[in-house]
Amino acid sequence: MTTHESFWHKAFHLYYDGFRNMTLGRTLWLIIAIKLFVIFLVLKLFFFPDFIGQHAEKGHESDFVAGEICKRGVEKPPVVPQGGQLIP
């Protein structure tokens, strides 16, 4: 190693050597990757449908969202008691 290595170069080699010499950690990283796959892909497919894509016209998604925000804001105005403080 030279004496004039940058911080980023030293940090890269630290992690590179650490991951290369790992034994148990590889299994744990595999488990983490599988969990992230399940959380972000499988749950999104089954529990979070494309609501905007189904209800908005193609190319006018932002107008649909703005309209829904304005419409829902008018339907339920905030409650302001006599003291003047806003209650959510």
Secondary structure, DSSP 8 states (H G I E B T S, - for coil): --TT--HHHHHHHHHHHHHHT-SHHHHHHHHHHHHHHIIIIIHHHHHS--HHHHHS-TT-HHHHHHHHHHHHHHHS--B--TT---B-
